[in-house]
Amino acid sequence: MATSKLQAFLNHPAGPKTIHFWAPTFKWGISIANIADFAKPPEKISYPQQVAVTATGVIWSRYSTVITPKNWNLFAVNVAMAGTGLYQLSRKISKDYFSDEKEAAASLEG
């Protein structure tokens, strides 16, 4: 039974014998790097880079559901890209546009 599942996986149209497997697998590196950047201060986050990561994730998530063969690895990595990009953008926007209000309120209280 295990060998038949392994054979099915190896011979799948989006299996490891095709680019449809390896491209999204290596694309996980972008999401992992973006997660590692969560520790960076928001001042070091790039708007153009994070907009590109988010847009790529959103666009390709949709595309991965309509292509043949269905490629759930591609879908998952792009959902992760969109999510990490949105989180980074929210951190940057919060720092750039809303942190002054918090700092001003804190200085008035103290």
MARBA-3410 file (N, C-alpha, C, O; in Angstrom, 1 decimal):
110
0.8,-1.2,0.0,0.0,0.0,0.0,0.9,1.3,0.0,0.6,2.2,-0.7 ~ 1.9,1.3,0.8,2.8,2.4,0.9,3.5,2.7,-0.4,3.7,3.8,-0.9 ~ 3.9,1.6,-1.1,4.6,1.7,-2.4,3.6,2.3,-3.4,4.0,3.0,-4.3 ~ 2.4,1.9,-3.4,1.4,2.4,-4.4,1.2,3.9,-4.2,1.0,4.6,-5.1 ~ 1.1,4.3,-2.9,0.9,5.7,-2.6,2.2,6.5,-3.0,2.1,7.6,-3.6
3.3,5.9,-2.8,4.6,6.6,-3.2,4.7,6.7,-4.7,5.1,7.7,-5.3 ~ 4.3,5.6,-5.4,4.3,5.6,-6.9,3.3,6.7,-7.4,3.6,7.4,-8.4 ~ 2.1,6.8,-6.8,1.1,7.8,-7.2,1.7,9.2,-7.0,1.5,10.0,-7.8 ~ 2.4,9.4,-5.9,3.0,10.7,-5.6,4.1,11.0,-6.6,4.1,12.1,-7.2 ~ 5.0,10.0,-6.9,6.1,10.3,-7.8,5.6,10.5,-9.2,6.2,11.3,-10.0
4.5,9.9,-9.6,4.0,10.0,-11.0,2.9,11.0,-11.2,2.3,11.1,-12.3 ~ 2.5,11.7,-10.1,1.5,12.7,-10.2,1.9,13.8,-11.2,3.1,14.1,-11.3 ~ 1.0,14.4,-11.9,1.3,15.5,-12.9,2.0,16.7,-12.2,2.7,17.5,-12.8 ~ 1.8,16.8,-10.9,2.5,17.9,-10.1,3.5,17.3,-9.1,3.7,17.9,-8.1 ~ 4.0,16.1,-9.4,4.8,15.4,-8.5,6.3,15.9,-8.6,6.6,16.7,-9.4
7.2,15.2,-7.9,8.6,15.7,-7.8,9.4,15.4,-9.1,10.6,15.8,-9.2 ~ 8.8,14.8,-10.1,9.5,14.6,-11.4,9.2,15.8,-12.3,9.7,15.8,-13.4 ~ 8.5,16.8,-11.8,8.1,17.9,-12.7,8.5,19.3,-12.0,8.7,19.3,-10.8 ~ 8.5,20.3,-12.8,8.8,21.7,-12.3,7.6,22.1,-11.5,7.8,23.0,-10.6 ~ 6.4,21.6,-11.7,5.2,22.0,-10.9,5.4,21.7,-9.4,4.6,22.2,-8.6
6.3,20.8,-9.1,6.6,20.5,-7.7,7.7,21.3,-7.2,7.6,21.9,-6.1 ~ 8.8,21.4,-7.9,10.0,22.1,-7.4,9.9,23.6,-7.3,10.4,24.2,-6.4 ~ 9.2,24.2,-8.3,9.1,25.7,-8.2,8.4,26.2,-6.9,9.0,27.0,-6.3 ~ 7.2,25.7,-6.6,6.6,26.2,-5.3,7.4,25.7,-4.1,7.3,26.4,-3.1 ~ 8.0,24.5,-4.2,8.8,24.1,-3.0,9.9,25.0,-2.7,10.1,25.4,-1.5
10.6,25.5,-3.7,11.7,26.5,-3.5,11.1,27.9,-3.2,11.8,28.7,-2.5 ~ 9.9,28.1,-3.6,9.3,29.4,-3.3,9.0,29.6,-1.8,8.8,30.7,-1.3 ~ 8.9,28.5,-1.1,8.7,28.5,0.3,9.8,29.3,1.0,9.6,29.9,2.1 ~ 11.0,29.4,0.4,12.1,30.1,0.9,11.8,31.6,1.1,12.2,32.3,2.0 ~ 10.9,32.2,0.2,10.5,33.6,0.3,9.7,33.8,1.5,9.8,34.7,2.2
8.7,32.9,1.7,7.8,33.0,2.9,8.6,32.8,4.2,8.4,33.5,5.1 ~ 9.5,31.9,4.2,10.3,31.6,5.4,11.2,32.9,5.7,11.3,33.3,6.8 ~ 11.8,33.5,4.6,12.6,34.7,4.8,11.7,35.8,5.4,12.1,36.6,6.2 ~ 10.5,35.9,4.9,9.5,36.9,5.3,9.2,36.7,6.8,9.0,37.7,7.5 ~ 9.0,35.5,7.2,8.7,35.2,8.6,9.9,35.5,9.4,9.8,36.1,10.5
11.1,35.2,9.0,12.3,35.6,9.7,12.4,37.1,9.9,13.0,37.6,10.9 ~ 11.9,37.9,8.9,11.9,39.3,9.0,10.9,39.9,10.0,10.9,41.1,10.2 ~ 10.1,39.1,10.6,9.1,39.6,11.6,9.9,40.2,12.7,9.4,41.0,13.4 ~ 11.2,39.7,12.9,12.0,40.3,14.0,12.6,41.6,13.7,13.1,42.3,14.6 ~ 12.6,42.0,12.4,13.1,43.3,12.0,12.3,44.4,12.5,11.1,44.3,12.6
12.9,45.5,12.8,12.1,46.7,13.1,11.3,47.2,11.9,11.8,47.0,10.8 ~ 10.1,47.7,12.1,9.3,48.1,11.0,9.9,49.2,10.1,9.6,49.3,8.9 ~ 10.9,49.9,10.6,11.5,50.9,9.8,12.3,50.3,8.7,12.6,51.0,7.6 ~ 12.7,49.1,8.8,13.5,48.4,7.8,12.7,47.6,6.8,13.2,47.0,5.8 ~ 11.4,47.7,6.9,10.5,47.0,6.0,10.3,47.9,4.7,10.1,49.1,4.8
10.3,47.2,3.6,10.2,47.9,2.3,8.8,47.8,1.8,8.3,46.7,1.6 ~ 8.1,48.9,1.5,6.8,48.9,1.0,6.8,48.2,-0.4,6.0,47.3,-0.6 ~ 7.6,48.6,-1.3,7.6,47.9,-2.7,7.8,46.4,-2.6,7.1,45.6,-3.3 ~ 8.7,46.0,-1.7,8.9,44.5,-1.6,7.7,43.8,-1.0,7.3,42.8,-1.6 ~ 7.1,44.4,0.0,6.0,43.7,0.6,4.7,43.7,-0.2,3.9,42.8,-0.2
4.6,44.8,-0.9,3.4,44.9,-1.9,3.6,43.8,-3.0,2.6,43.2,-3.3 ~ 4.8,43.7,-3.4,5.1,42.6,-4.5,4.8,41.2,-3.9,4.2,40.4,-4.6 ~ 5.3,41.0,-2.7,5.1,39.6,-2.1,3.6,39.4,-1.9,3.1,38.3,-2.2 ~ 2.9,40.4,-1.4,1.4,40.2,-1.2,0.7,40.0,-2.5,-0.1,39.1,-2.6 ~ 1.0,40.9,-3.5,0.3,40.8,-4.8,0.6,39.4,-5.4,-0.3,38.8,-6.0
1.8,39.0,-5.4,2.2,37.7,-6.0,1.4,36.6,-5.3,0.9,35.7,-5.9 ~ 1.3,36.7,-4.0,0.6,35.6,-3.2,-0.9,35.6,-3.6,-1.4,34.5,-3.8 ~ -1.5,36.8,-3.6,-2.9,36.8,-3.9,-3.2,36.3,-5.4,-4.1,35.5,-5.6 ~ -2.5,36.9,-6.3,-2.7,36.5,-7.7,-2.5,35.0,-8.0,-3.3,34.4,-8.6 ~ -1.3,34.5,-7.5,-1.0,33.1,-7.8,-1.8,32.1,-7.0,-2.0,31.0,-7.4
-2.3,32.6,-5.8,-3.2,31.7,-5.1,-4.5,31.4,-5.9,-4.9,30.3,-6.0 ~ -5.0,32.4,-6.5,-6.2,32.2,-7.4,-5.8,31.4,-8.6,-6.6,30.5,-8.9 ~ -4.7,31.7,-9.2,-4.3,31.0,-10.4,-4.1,29.5,-10.2,-4.4,28.6,-11.0 ~ -3.5,29.2,-9.0,-3.2,27.8,-8.7,-4.5,26.9,-8.5,-4.4,25.7,-8.6 ~ -5.6,27.6,-8.3,-6.8,26.8,-8.2,-7.5,26.5,-9.5,-8.4,25.7,-9.6
-7.1,27.2,-10.6,-7.8,27.0,-11.9,-6.9,26.3,-12.9,-7.4,25.9,-14.0 ~ -5.7,26.1,-12.6,-4.8,25.4,-13.6,-5.0,23.9,-13.4,-5.4,23.4,-12.4 ~ -4.5,23.2,-14.5,-4.5,21.7,-14.5,-3.0,21.4,-14.7,-2.4,21.8,-15.6 ~ -2.5,20.5,-13.8,-3.1,19.8,-12.7,-3.2,20.8,-11.5,-2.5,21.7,-11.4 ~ -4.1,20.4,-10.6,-4.3,21.2,-9.4,-3.0,21.1,-8.6,-2.4,20.0,-8.4
-2.5,22.2,-8.1,-1.2,22.2,-7.4,-1.4,22.8,-6.1,-1.4,24.1,-5.9 ~ -1.7,22.0,-5.1,-2.0,22.5,-3.7,-0.7,23.1,-3.0,-0.8,23.9,-2.1 ~ 0.5,22.6,-3.4,1.7,23.1,-2.9,1.8,24.6,-3.4,2.2,25.5,-2.6 ~ 1.5,24.8,-4.6,1.6,26.2,-5.1,0.5,27.1,-4.4,0.8,28.2,-4.1 ~ -0.6,26.6,-4.2,-1.7,27.3,-3.5,-1.2,27.7,-2.1,-1.3,28.8,-1.7
-0.7,26.7,-1.4,-0.3,26.9,0.0,0.8,27.9,0.1,0.8,28.8,1.0 ~ 1.8,27.8,-0.7,2.9,28.7,-0.6,2.5,30.2,-0.9,3.0,31.1,-0.3 ~ 1.6,30.3,-1.8,1.1,31.7,-2.2,0.2,32.2,-1.1,0.2,33.4,-0.9 ~ -0.6,31.4,-0.5,-1.4,31.9,0.7,-0.5,32.4,1.8,-0.7,33.4,2.4 ~ 0.6,31.6,2.0,1.6,32.0,3.0,2.3,33.3,2.6,2.5,34.2,3.4
2.6,33.5,1.3,3.2,34.7,0.9,2.3,35.9,1.1,2.7,36.9,1.6 ~ 1.0,35.7,0.7,0.1,36.8,0.9,-0.1,37.2,2.4,-0.1,38.3,2.7 ~ -0.2,36.1,3.2,-0.4,36.4,4.6,0.8,37.1,5.3,0.7,38.0,6.0 ~ 2.0,36.6,5.0,3.2,37.2,5.5,3.4,38.6,5.0,3.8,39.5,5.7 ~ 3.1,38.8,3.7,3.2,40.2,3.1,2.2,41.1,3.8,2.6,42.3,4.1
1.0,40.7,4.0,0.0,41.6,4.6,0.4,41.9,6.0,0.2,43.0,6.5 ~ 0.9,40.9,6.7,1.3,41.2,8.1,2.5,42.2,8.2,2.5,43.1,9.0 ~ 3.5,42.0,7.3,4.6,43.0,7.2,4.1,44.4,6.9,4.5,45.4,7.4 ~ 3.2,44.5,5.9,2.6,45.8,5.5,1.8,46.4,6.7,1.9,47.6,6.9 ~ 1.1,45.6,7.4,0.4,46.1,8.6,1.3,46.7,9.6,1.0,47.7,10.3
2.4,46.0,9.8,3.4,46.5,10.8,4.0,47.8,10.3,4.2,48.7,11.1 ~ 4.3,47.9,9.1,4.9,49.1,8.5,3.9,50.3,8.5,4.3,51.4,9.0 ~ 2.7,50.0,8.1,1.7,51.1,8.1,1.4,51.5,9.6,1.3,52.7,9.8 ~ 1.3,50.6,10.5,1.1,50.9,11.9,2.2,51.8,12.4,1.9,52.8,13.1 ~ 3.4,51.5,12.1,4.5,52.3,12.6,4.5,53.6,11.9,4.7,54.7,12.6
4.4,53.7,10.6,4.5,54.9,9.9,3.3,55.9,10.1,3.6,57.1,10.1 ~ 2.1,55.4,10.3,1.0,56.3,10.3,0.3,56.4,11.7,-0.5,57.3,11.9 ~ 0.5,55.4,12.6,-0.3,55.4,13.8,0.6,55.4,15.1,0.1,55.7,16.2 ~ 1.9,55.2,15.0,2.7,55.2,16.2,2.9,56.6,16.8,3.1,56.7,18.0 ~ 2.9,57.6,15.9,3.0,59.0,16.5,1.9,59.4,17.4,2.1,60.0,18.4
0.7,58.9,17.1,-0.5,59.2,17.9,-0.3,58.5,19.2,-0.7,59.0,20.3 ~ 0.2,57.2,19.2,0.4,56.5,20.5,1.4,57.1,21.3,1.3,57.3,22.5 ~ 2.5,57.6,20.7,3.6,58.2,21.4,3.2,59.5,22.0,3.6,59.9,23.1 ~ 2.4,60.3,21.2,1.9,61.6,21.7,1.0,61.4,22.9,1.0,62.1,23.9 ~ 0.1,60.4,22.8,-0.8,60.1,23.9,0.0,59.6,25.2,-0.4,60.0,26.3
1.0,58.9,25.0,1.8,58.4,26.1,2.5,59.5,26.8,2.7,59.6,28.0 ~ 3.0,60.5,26.0,3.8,61.6,26.6,2.8,62.5,27.3,3.2,63.2,28.3 ~ 1.6,62.6,26.9,0.6,63.5,27.6,0.2,62.9,28.9,-0.1,63.6,29.9 ~ 0.1,61.5,29.0,-0.2,60.8,30.2,0.9,60.9,31.2,0.6,61.0,32.4 ~ 2.1,60.8,30.7,3.3,60.7,31.6,3.8,62.0,32.0,4.8,62.0,32.8
END
